């Protein structure tokens, strides 16, 4: 849900303003209202601070990469941050120079090593005696060329022959071969130099790592100070001037549960202020207030956008349906157990697994993994094994599984269930939208919205009640016609009570086309839940079949082939879990962001509540 906000207006004498802002930052509860774009002014000091922060952010990122994401092992010394920046940059400069030198040495070694150990002193003596010594590479060497140009084969490099030519100076050597210029170095010494250079680079890297561990806290502290300065400048940028610039005007918002503490501070400081409950026109920032379970899903809401004053917080409903959709897409109880155990291990280890695996939030994965277990059993799959076909599975559990075809049709029951879930999801979205716009504008202004709600949700409800035996079959169509008749009044005649009826009818017909085409596409989108679950189950079963094809049904007589069996099972299912989880994250997110949010009228254009407070990095 969205927490309520109180809007504040402050008038402060300009000489006391800096002290007031410091007290306000210590309190850490006020979200400063941004000035309108036409009032915005340039602030070179702010630009300088932002530029410096970007540089230090890059420095911190590099240090963390150097440390391998480990925490600093020292608290750091109070070193001048400029000196830290310059000293750390020198490590990069030195390493680049050493790497360039190593690369040149490696190229020389790669060129020289196929020729073996060459006695360059002897080569020099031959040249002083009046001969040219040349090195060639070719794919073909004839006996005629060998005799004509005094060629000696040295060895091979891949598919090419290596040879040397000894001829008197100024002899024209005409060969279909590549002449190679070799560095006149000892190959063994060059190899030793390369190893020494690698050791030097490793020593430099270790020195860099130690320096990063010793000074990353200095960078963190400076970044926190910079962020405080940036926040202060941004607040000043959003400060108005009154009474010939002798009085500073500031506006902001405070959560209602923090108002009492803020008022006490203001009264103790003797600051003039006024406050009132924030209205829709005030465009207050949004602070989400949910229980611990729903809070895990707030990150998904933020991915789309925070709710505005005219929106309903979708996080609670999103948490339910995203979890359900994820479990249906994974569709495997065994994989749910793996995700649950992995999440518990990460929590036990203080989040270390999540840090290694791209910062995954395993508290959220724990919820999703637990949901996969009952849903996987309901869909009849565990580690790619079709449970409904196994003799060791209790009959009572088999009777609860959604397998086979839907009664009276040839359609898979899981596909029909996916479509029914889609109808429920969209019906709920339309219900939320109808209630929300009614609260914002009043019932008389929303008759068209309620007409569509009755047409879609009403007919779906009548169909469900008929299938459940509550409404007799022969009475279903008359009731549906009655529902559609009542909804048509709102859709075509009362969609805007302030408009000409003819225009209302035309607008209603246009809405009918959009709704009919869009709604059908939205509902069909939910087939992806069935398709992804089916694909994951089939792929898991395929890996099982491949493993058993290798060893047969009797594992006790498989011998050494049991190693291949285990590898296929482990690698296959790890890949399948990874792909299933990726699909189970992306596609439910799409169903929530597109199908649900569109029909719920959710825009997500709100401003997140960010109080003016001291930075902690």
C-alpha positions as CSV (number, residue, x, y, z in Angstrom):
1,X,0.0,0.0,0.0
2,X,1.0,3.6,-0.4
3,X,1.9,5.5,2.8
4,X,0.2,8.9,3.4
5,X,2.3,12.0,3.2
6,X,2.1,15.5,4.8
7,X,3.3,18.5,2.7
8,X,5.4,21.1,4.5
9,X,6.3,24.7,3.6
10,X,9.2,26.4,5.4
11,X,10.2,30.0,5.6
12,X,13.7,30.5,7.0
13,X,15.9,33.6,7.5
14,X,18.7,33.3,5.0
15,X,21.5,33.5,7.6
16,X,20.0,30.6,9.5
17,X,19.3,28.5,6.4
18,X,22.5,26.4,6.4
19,X,22.0,25.5,10.0
20,X,18.4,24.6,9.4
21,X,19.3,22.4,6.5
22,X,21.9,20.6,8.7
23,X,19.2,19.9,11.3
24,X,16.8,18.8,8.6
25,X,19.4,16.3,7.3
26,X,20.0,15.0,10.8
27,X,16.3,14.3,11.0
28,X,16.4,12.5,7.7
29,X,12.6,12.3,7.0
30,X,11.8,15.2,4.6
31,X,11.6,14.6,0.8
32,X,12.4,17.9,-0.8
33,X,10.0,19.0,-3.5
34,X,11.7,19.5,-6.9
35,X,11.2,22.9,-8.5
36,X,9.4,23.1,-11.8
37,X,11.7,22.9,-14.8
38,X,11.2,26.5,-15.8
39,X,12.4,27.6,-12.4
40,X,15.6,25.4,-12.5
41,X,18.9,27.2,-12.4
42,X,22.4,26.2,-13.3
43,X,24.7,25.2,-10.4
44,X,28.3,24.8,-11.4
45,X,29.2,23.6,-7.9
46,X,26.7,20.8,-8.2
47,X,28.0,19.8,-11.6
48,X,31.6,19.7,-10.2
49,X,30.5,17.5,-7.3
50,X,28.6,15.1,-9.6
51,X,31.6,14.9,-11.9
52,X,33.9,14.1,-9.0
53,X,31.5,11.5,-7.7
54,X,31.4,9.7,-11.1
55,X,35.2,9.5,-11.0
56,X,35.2,8.1,-7.4
57,X,32.4,5.6,-8.3
58,X,34.6,4.3,-11.1
59,X,37.6,4.1,-8.7
60,X,35.5,2.2,-6.2
61,X,34.2,-0.2,-8.9
62,X,37.8,-0.9,-10.0
63,X,38.8,-1.5,-6.4
64,X,36.0,-3.9,-5.8
65,X,36.8,-5.8,-9.0
66,X,40.5,-6.0,-7.8
67,X,39.3,-7.3,-4.4
68,X,37.1,-9.9,-6.1
69,X,34.1,-8.3,-4.3
70,X,35.6,-9.1,-1.0
71,X,35.3,-6.7,1.9
72,X,38.2,-4.5,2.8
73,X,40.4,-6.2,5.4
74,X,41.4,-2.9,7.0
75,X,39.5,0.2,8.1
76,X,41.7,2.4,5.9
77,X,43.9,5.3,6.8
78,X,42.9,8.9,6.7
79,X,44.7,9.5,3.5
80,X,44.2,12.4,1.1
81,X,41.8,11.0,-1.5
82,X,43.6,12.8,-4.3
83,X,46.8,10.9,-3.3
84,X,44.9,7.6,-3.2
85,X,43.4,8.3,-6.7
86,X,46.8,9.1,-8.2
87,X,48.6,6.2,-6.5
88,X,45.9,3.7,-7.6
89,X,46.1,5.0,-11.1
90,X,49.8,4.4,-11.2
91,X,49.1,0.7,-10.7
92,X,47.1,0.7,-13.9
93,X,49.8,2.6,-15.8
94,X,52.5,0.3,-14.6
95,X,50.5,-2.8,-15.4
96,X,49.7,-1.6,-18.9
97,X,53.4,-1.0,-19.6
98,X,54.4,-4.4,-18.2
99,X,51.5,-6.1,-20.2
100,X,52.7,-4.5,-23.4
101,X,56.2,-5.6,-22.8
102,X,55.0,-9.1,-22.0
103,X,52.9,-9.2,-25.1
104,X,55.9,-8.3,-27.2
105,X,58.1,-10.9,-25.6
106,X,55.3,-13.5,-26.0
107,X,55.1,-12.7,-29.7
108,X,58.8,-13.1,-30.1
109,X,58.7,-16.4,-28.3
110,X,55.8,-17.7,-30.4
111,X,57.8,-16.7,-33.5
112,X,61.1,-18.2,-32.3
113,X,60.0,-21.4,-30.4
114,X,59.1,-23.6,-33.5
115,X,62.7,-23.2,-34.7
116,X,64.2,-24.6,-31.5
117,X,67.4,-23.4,-30.0
118,X,69.5,-21.4,-32.5
119,X,73.2,-20.7,-32.1
120,X,73.1,-17.1,-33.1
121,X,76.9,-16.7,-32.4
122,X,77.5,-19.4,-35.0
123,X,75.1,-17.7,-37.4
124,X,77.0,-14.5,-37.0
125,X,80.3,-16.2,-37.9
126,X,78.8,-17.7,-41.0
127,X,77.6,-14.3,-42.1
128,X,81.0,-12.8,-41.4
129,X,82.4,-15.5,-43.7
130,X,80.4,-14.0,-46.6
131,X,77.1,-15.9,-46.5
132,X,73.5,-14.8,-46.0
133,X,71.5,-16.9,-43.5
134,X,67.7,-16.7,-44.1
135,X,64.7,-18.4,-42.5
136,X,61.7,-19.6,-44.6
137,X,58.3,-21.2,-44.1
138,X,56.3,-23.0,-46.8
139,X,53.8,-25.8,-47.3
140,X,55.9,-27.5,-49.9
141,X,59.7,-27.9,-50.4
142,X,61.1,-29.6,-53.5
143,X,64.5,-31.4,-53.7
144,X,65.5,-29.1,-56.6
145,X,65.1,-26.0,-54.4
146,X,67.0,-27.7,-51.6
147,X,70.0,-28.3,-53.8
148,X,69.8,-25.0,-55.7
149,X,69.6,-22.7,-52.6
150,X,71.4,-24.8,-50.0
151,X,68.2,-25.3,-47.9
152,X,68.2,-27.2,-44.6
153,X,64.9,-28.3,-43.1
154,X,64.6,-27.4,-39.5
155,X,61.1,-28.7,-38.5
156,X,57.4,-28.1,-38.8
157,X,54.9,-25.6,-37.5
158,X,51.4,-26.9,-37.9
159,X,51.1,-27.7,-41.6
160,X,54.1,-25.6,-42.7
161,X,57.7,-26.6,-43.1
162,X,60.5,-24.6,-41.6
163,X,63.9,-24.4,-43.2
164,X,67.1,-22.3,-43.4
165,X,68.9,-21.1,-46.5
166,X,72.8,-20.6,-46.7
167,X,73.9,-18.7,-49.8
168,X,76.7,-16.4,-50.7
169,X,75.9,-12.7,-50.2
170,X,73.9,-11.0,-53.1
171,X,72.6,-14.4,-54.3
172,X,69.0,-14.1,-55.6
173,X,66.9,-16.7,-53.9
174,X,63.6,-17.3,-55.8
175,X,61.4,-19.5,-53.6
176,X,57.6,-19.9,-53.2
177,X,58.0,-19.4,-49.5
178,X,57.5,-16.8,-46.8
179,X,60.7,-15.3,-45.5
180,X,60.6,-14.9,-41.7
181,X,62.6,-12.3,-39.7
182,X,63.5,-13.9,-36.3
183,X,64.5,-12.0,-33.2
184,X,68.2,-12.8,-32.4
185,X,67.5,-14.0,-28.9
186,X,68.0,-17.3,-27.0
187,X,64.7,-19.1,-26.9
188,X,65.3,-20.5,-23.4
189,X,66.3,-17.1,-22.0
190,X,63.3,-15.5,-23.6
191,X,61.1,-18.1,-21.9
192,X,62.7,-17.3,-18.6
193,X,62.2,-13.6,-19.2
194,X,58.5,-14.2,-19.9
195,X,58.0,-16.2,-16.7
196,X,59.9,-13.4,-14.8
197,X,57.6,-10.8,-16.3
198,X,54.5,-12.8,-15.4
199,X,55.7,-13.0,-11.8
200,X,56.4,-9.3,-11.8
201,X,52.8,-8.6,-13.0
202,X,51.4,-10.9,-10.4
203,X,53.4,-9.1,-7.7
204,X,52.1,-5.8,-9.0
205,X,48.5,-7.1,-8.9
206,X,48.9,-8.3,-5.4
207,X,50.3,-4.9,-4.4
208,X,47.3,-3.3,-6.1
209,X,44.9,-5.6,-4.2
210,X,46.5,-4.8,-0.9
211,X,46.4,-1.1,-1.6
212,X,42.7,-1.4,-2.6
213,X,41.9,-3.3,0.6
214,X,43.7,-0.6,2.7
215,X,42.1,2.4,1.1
216,X,38.6,1.4,-0.2
217,X,37.2,2.7,3.1
218,X,38.8,6.1,2.3
219,X,36.9,6.1,-1.0
220,X,33.7,5.0,0.7
221,X,34.0,7.8,3.2
222,X,34.7,10.4,0.6
223,X,31.8,9.2,-1.5
224,X,29.5,9.5,1.5
225,X,30.7,13.1,2.0
226,X,30.3,13.9,-1.7
227,X,26.8,12.5,-1.7
228,X,25.9,14.7,1.4
229,X,27.3,17.7,-0.4
230,X,25.4,16.8,-3.6
231,X,22.1,16.4,-1.6
232,X,22.7,19.7,0.1
233,X,23.3,21.5,-3.2
234,X,20.2,19.9,-4.7
235,X,18.1,21.1,-1.8
236,X,19.5,24.6,-2.2
237,X,18.8,24.4,-5.9
238,X,15.1,23.7,-5.0
239,X,15.0,26.6,-2.5
240,X,13.0,29.7,-3.5
241,X,14.0,33.2,-2.4
242,X,11.4,35.6,-0.9
243,X,11.5,39.2,0.6
244,X,14.4,40.4,-1.5
245,X,16.3,37.1,-0.9
246,X,16.3,37.5,2.9
247,X,13.9,34.6,3.4
248,X,14.4,31.1,2.0
249,X,11.3,29.1,0.9
250,X,11.5,25.3,0.9
251,X,8.7,22.7,0.3
252,X,8.8,19.0,1.0
253,X,6.9,15.9,2.1
254,X,7.1,13.8,5.2
255,X,5.5,10.4,5.9
256,X,2.6,10.8,8.4
257,X,4.3,8.5,10.9
258,X,7.3,10.8,11.0
259,X,5.4,14.1,11.3
260,X,5.5,14.2,15.1
261,X,9.3,13.9,15.3
262,X,9.8,16.5,12.6
263,X,7.4,19.0,14.2
264,X,9.3,18.7,17.5
265,X,12.5,19.5,15.8
266,X,11.0,22.5,13.9
267,X,9.5,23.9,17.1
268,X,12.7,23.5,19.0
269,X,14.5,25.5,16.2
270,X,11.8,28.1,16.0
271,X,11.3,27.7,12.3
272,X,8.1,29.0,10.7
273,X,6.3,26.2,8.8
274,X,2.9,25.2,7.7
275,X,1.7,21.7,6.8
276,X,-1.3,19.8,5.6
277,X,-2.3,16.4,4.4
278,X,-0.9,16.0,0.9
279,X,-3.5,16.0,-1.8
280,X,-3.6,14.5,-5.3
281,X,-2.6,17.9,-6.8
282,X,0.5,18.1,-4.6
283,X,2.1,15.2,-6.5
284,X,3.6,13.8,-3.3
285,X,6.3,11.2,-3.5
286,X,5.4,7.6,-2.9
287,X,6.6,5.4,0.0
288,X,5.5,1.8,-0.2
289,X,4.4,0.2,3.0
290,X,4.0,-3.6,2.8
291,X,4.6,-6.6,5.0
292,X,8.0,-8.4,4.8
293,X,6.7,-10.9,2.2
294,X,5.3,-8.4,-0.2
295,X,8.2,-6.1,0.3
296,X,10.4,-8.7,-1.5
297,X,8.4,-7.9,-4.7
298,X,8.7,-4.1,-4.5
299,X,11.8,-4.3,-6.7
300,X,9.6,-5.7,-9.5
301,X,7.2,-2.7,-9.1
302,X,10.1,-0.3,-9.3
303,X,11.3,-1.9,-12.5
304,X,8.1,-0.7,-14.1
305,X,7.6,2.5,-12.2
306,X,6.4,3.7,-8.8
307,X,2.6,4.2,-8.4
308,X,1.4,7.8,-8.6
309,X,-1.3,9.6,-6.6
310,X,-3.9,8.2,-9.0
311,X,-2.6,4.6,-8.9
312,X,-3.2,1.7,-6.5
313,X,0.0,0.0,-5.3
314,X,0.1,-3.2,-7.4
315,X,2.8,-4.9,-5.3
316,X,0.5,-7.2,-3.2
317,X,-1.4,-8.6,-6.3
318,X,1.9,-8.7,-8.2
319,X,3.5,-10.8,-5.5
320,X,0.6,-13.4,-5.6
321,X,0.4,-13.8,-9.4
322,X,4.1,-13.5,-10.2
323,X,4.8,-16.3,-7.7
324,X,2.0,-18.4,-9.2
325,X,3.2,-17.7,-12.8
326,X,6.8,-18.5,-11.9
327,X,5.9,-21.8,-10.4
328,X,3.7,-22.7,-13.4
329,X,6.6,-21.9,-15.8
330,X,9.1,-23.9,-13.8
331,X,6.4,-26.7,-13.4
332,X,8.7,-29.0,-11.5
333,X,8.5,-29.9,-7.8
334,X,12.1,-31.2,-7.8
335,X,13.5,-27.9,-9.1
336,X,11.5,-26.1,-6.4
337,X,13.3,-28.2,-3.8
338,X,16.6,-27.3,-5.3
339,X,15.8,-23.5,-5.4
340,X,14.6,-23.7,-1.8
341,X,17.7,-25.5,-0.5
342,X,20.0,-23.1,-2.5
343,X,18.1,-20.1,-1.0
344,X,18.4,-21.5,2.5
345,X,22.1,-22.0,2.0
346,X,22.6,-18.5,0.8
347,X,20.7,-17.1,3.8
348,X,22.8,-19.3,6.1
349,X,26.0,-18.0,4.4
350,X,25.0,-14.3,4.7
351,X,24.2,-13.8,1.0
352,X,27.6,-15.0,-0.4
353,X,26.0,-17.2,-3.0
354,X,23.8,-14.4,-4.2
355,X,26.9,-12.1,-4.6
356,X,28.6,-14.7,-6.7
357,X,25.5,-15.3,-8.9
358,X,25.1,-11.7,-10.2
359,X,23.5,-10.3,-7.0
360,X,20.4,-12.6,-7.0
361,X,18.0,-11.9,-4.1
362,X,17.7,-15.4,-2.7
363,X,15.1,-14.3,-0.1
364,X,12.8,-13.8,-3.1
365,X,14.0,-17.0,-4.7
366,X,13.1,-18.8,-1.5
367,X,9.5,-17.8,-1.8
368,X,9.4,-18.7,-5.5
369,X,11.1,-22.0,-4.8
370,X,8.7,-23.0,-2.1
371,X,5.8,-22.2,-4.4
372,X,7.2,-24.4,-7.1
373,X,6.9,-27.5,-4.9
374,X,3.1,-27.8,-4.6
375,X,2.5,-26.4,-8.1
376,X,5.0,-28.9,-9.5
377,X,3.2,-31.7,-7.8
378,X,-0.1,-30.4,-9.0
379,X,1.3,-30.4,-12.6
380,X,2.8,-33.9,-12.1
381,X,6.5,-33.3,-12.6
382,X,9.6,-33.7,-10.4
383,X,13.1,-33.6,-11.9
384,X,11.6,-34.3,-15.4
385,X,9.8,-37.4,-14.1
386,X,6.1,-37.6,-15.0
387,X,4.8,-38.5,-11.6
388,X,1.3,-39.6,-12.8
389,X,3.0,-42.5,-14.7
390,X,5.0,-43.8,-11.7
391,X,3.6,-46.7,-9.7
392,X,5.3,-45.5,-6.4
393,X,3.3,-42.3,-6.4
394,X,0.2,-42.5,-4.1
395,X,-3.1,-42.6,-6.0
396,X,-4.5,-39.8,-3.9
397,X,-1.8,-37.5,-5.1
398,X,-2.3,-38.6,-8.7
399,X,-6.0,-37.8,-8.5
400,X,-5.0,-34.2,-7.6
401,X,-2.7,-33.7,-10.6
402,X,-3.8,-31.6,-13.5
403,X,-2.9,-34.1,-16.3
404,X,-4.7,-35.3,-19.4
405,X,-7.4,-33.5,-21.4
406,X,-10.1,-31.1,-20.2
407,X,-13.4,-32.9,-19.8
408,X,-15.5,-32.8,-22.9
409,X,-12.6,-31.5,-25.1
410,X,-9.4,-32.6,-26.7
411,X,-7.4,-29.7,-25.1
412,X,-4.8,-30.3,-22.5
413,X,-6.1,-29.5,-19.0
414,X,-3.0,-27.4,-18.2
415,X,-3.5,-25.2,-21.2
416,X,-7.1,-24.6,-20.3
417,X,-6.0,-23.8,-16.7
418,X,-3.5,-21.3,-18.0
419,X,-6.2,-19.5,-20.0
420,X,-8.6,-19.5,-17.0
421,X,-5.9,-18.0,-14.8
422,X,-5.5,-15.3,-17.5
423,X,-9.2,-14.6,-17.4
424,X,-9.1,-14.3,-13.6
425,X,-6.0,-12.1,-13.7
426,X,-7.4,-9.7,-16.3
427,X,-10.8,-9.6,-14.5
428,X,-9.1,-8.6,-11.3
429,X,-7.2,-5.9,-13.2
430,X,-10.4,-4.5,-14.6
431,X,-12.0,-4.6,-11.1
432,X,-9.1,-2.7,-9.6
433,X,-9.2,-0.2,-12.4
434,X,-13.0,0.4,-12.1
435,X,-12.8,0.8,-8.3
436,X,-9.8,3.2,-8.6
437,X,-11.3,5.5,-11.2
438,X,-14.5,5.6,-9.3
439,X,-12.7,6.7,-6.1
440,X,-10.8,9.3,-8.2
441,X,-13.7,10.7,-10.3
442,X,-17.0,9.5,-8.9
443,X,-19.4,6.7,-10.0
444,X,-21.3,8.9,-12.5
445,X,-18.1,9.7,-14.4
446,X,-17.1,6.0,-14.7
447,X,-20.3,4.3,-16.1
448,X,-18.5,3.3,-19.3
449,X,-15.7,1.6,-17.3
450,X,-18.2,-0.2,-15.2
451,X,-20.1,-1.2,-18.3
452,X,-16.9,-2.9,-19.7
453,X,-16.3,-4.5,-16.3
454,X,-19.8,-6.0,-16.3
455,X,-19.5,-7.2,-19.9
456,X,-16.2,-9.0,-19.2
457,X,-16.2,-10.0,-15.5
458,X,-20.0,-10.5,-15.5
459,X,-20.1,-12.9,-18.4
460,X,-17.0,-14.8,-17.1
461,X,-18.7,-15.1,-13.7
462,X,-21.9,-16.4,-15.3
463,X,-19.9,-19.0,-17.3
464,X,-18.0,-20.1,-14.2
465,X,-21.3,-20.5,-12.2
466,X,-22.9,-22.5,-15.0
467,X,-19.9,-24.8,-15.3
468,X,-20.0,-25.3,-11.5
469,X,-23.7,-26.2,-11.6
470,X,-25.0,-23.1,-9.7
471,X,-26.8,-21.8,-12.8
472,X,-28.8,-24.2,-15.0
473,X,-27.3,-24.7,-18.5
474,X,-30.5,-23.5,-20.2
475,X,-30.5,-20.3,-18.2
476,X,-26.9,-19.3,-19.0
477,X,-27.5,-17.5,-22.3
478,X,-30.5,-15.5,-21.2
479,X,-28.6,-14.3,-18.2
480,X,-25.5,-13.4,-20.3
481,X,-27.8,-11.5,-22.7
482,X,-29.2,-9.6,-19.8
483,X,-25.8,-8.8,-18.4
484,X,-24.6,-7.6,-21.9
485,X,-27.7,-5.5,-22.3
486,X,-27.1,-3.7,-19.0
487,X,-23.4,-3.2,-19.8
488,X,-24.2,-1.8,-23.3
489,X,-26.0,1.1,-21.7
490,X,-22.9,2.1,-19.9
491,X,-20.6,1.4,-22.8
492,X,-22.6,3.1,-25.6
493,X,-24.9,5.6,-24.0
494,X,-23.4,6.7,-20.6
495,X,-19.6,6.4,-21.3
496,X,-19.5,10.2,-20.9
497,X,-22.6,11.8,-19.5
498,X,-21.5,15.3,-20.5
499,X,-21.3,14.3,-24.2
500,X,-23.7,14.0,-27.1
501,X,-25.3,10.5,-27.2
502,X,-24.4,10.0,-30.8
503,X,-20.7,10.7,-30.1
504,X,-21.0,8.3,-27.1
505,X,-22.3,5.6,-29.4
506,X,-19.5,6.1,-31.9
507,X,-16.9,6.2,-29.1
508,X,-18.4,3.0,-27.7
509,X,-18.1,1.2,-31.1
510,X,-14.5,2.3,-31.3
511,X,-13.8,1.0,-27.8
512,X,-15.6,-2.2,-28.7
513,X,-13.2,-2.9,-31.5
514,X,-10.1,-2.1,-29.4
515,X,-11.4,-4.1,-26.4
516,X,-12.4,-7.2,-28.5
517,X,-9.1,-7.4,-30.3
518,X,-7.0,-6.4,-27.3
519,X,-8.7,-8.6,-24.8
520,X,-8.5,-11.7,-26.9
521,X,-4.8,-11.2,-27.4
522,X,-4.3,-10.6,-23.7
523,X,-6.0,-13.8,-22.7
524,X,-4.2,-15.9,-25.3
525,X,-0.9,-14.5,-24.0
526,X,-1.3,-16.7,-20.9
527,X,-0.8,-19.8,-23.0
528,X,2.9,-19.0,-22.6
529,X,2.6,-20.3,-19.0
530,X,1.5,-23.7,-20.2
531,X,4.1,-23.7,-23.1
532,X,7.0,-22.9,-20.9
533,X,6.1,-25.4,-18.2
534,X,5.6,-28.1,-20.9
535,X,9.0,-27.3,-22.6
536,X,10.9,-27.4,-19.3
537,X,9.3,-30.8,-18.4
538,X,10.0,-32.3,-21.7
539,X,13.6,-31.1,-21.7
540,X,14.1,-32.6,-18.2
541,X,12.6,-35.9,-19.3
542,X,14.9,-35.9,-22.3
543,X,18.0,-35.6,-20.1
544,X,16.7,-38.5,-18.0
545,X,16.1,-40.6,-21.1
546,X,19.6,-39.9,-22.4
547,X,21.2,-40.8,-19.1
548,X,19.3,-44.1,-18.9
549,X,20.1,-44.9,-22.6
550,X,23.7,-44.8,-21.6
551,X,23.5,-47.3,-18.6
552,X,20.2,-49.1,-19.1
553,X,17.6,-49.6,-16.4
554,X,19.9,-51.6,-14.1
555,X,22.2,-49.0,-12.5
556,X,24.0,-51.6,-10.4
557,X,25.5,-53.2,-13.5
558,X,26.5,-50.0,-15.2
559,X,30.1,-50.0,-14.0
560,X,32.1,-47.0,-15.1
561,X,29.2,-45.8,-17.2
562,X,27.6,-44.6,-14.0
563,X,29.9,-41.6,-14.2
564,X,28.4,-40.6,-17.5
565,X,25.0,-41.1,-16.1
566,X,25.6,-38.8,-13.2
567,X,27.2,-36.2,-15.5
568,X,24.3,-36.1,-17.9
569,X,21.8,-35.9,-15.0
570,X,23.7,-33.1,-13.2
571,X,24.7,-31.0,-16.2
572,X,21.4,-31.5,-18.0
573,X,19.2,-30.5,-15.0
574,X,21.4,-27.6,-14.0
575,X,21.1,-26.2,-17.5
576,X,17.3,-26.9,-17.5
577,X,16.9,-25.2,-14.1
578,X,18.8,-22.1,-15.3
579,X,16.8,-21.8,-18.5
580,X,13.5,-22.5,-16.8
581,X,14.2,-19.9,-14.1
582,X,15.2,-17.3,-16.7
583,X,12.0,-17.9,-18.7
584,X,9.9,-18.1,-15.5
585,X,11.2,-14.6,-14.5
586,X,10.9,-12.8,-17.8
587,X,7.5,-14.0,-19.1
588,X,5.5,-13.6,-15.8
589,X,7.0,-10.2,-15.6
590,X,5.6,-9.5,-19.1
591,X,2.2,-10.8,-18.2
592,X,2.2,-8.5,-15.1
593,X,3.6,-5.4,-16.8
594,X,1.6,-5.6,-20.1
595,X,-1.6,-7.6,-19.6
596,X,-2.3,-6.7,-15.9
597,X,-1.0,-3.2,-15.7
598,X,-2.7,-2.2,-19.0
599,X,-6.1,-3.5,-17.9
600,X,-5.7,-2.1,-14.4
601,X,-4.9,1.4,-15.7
602,X,-1.6,1.4,-13.9
603,X,0.8,4.0,-15.2
604,X,3.7,3.9,-12.8
605,X,4.7,7.5,-13.1
606,X,5.1,8.3,-9.4
607,X,8.1,9.7,-7.6
608,X,9.8,7.5,-5.1
609,X,10.2,8.9,-1.6
610,X,13.8,9.8,-1.0
611,X,14.4,11.7,2.2
612,X,17.1,14.4,2.7
613,X,19.5,12.5,5.0
614,X,23.1,11.7,5.7
615,X,24.6,9.3,3.2
616,X,25.8,5.8,4.2
617,X,27.8,4.0,1.5
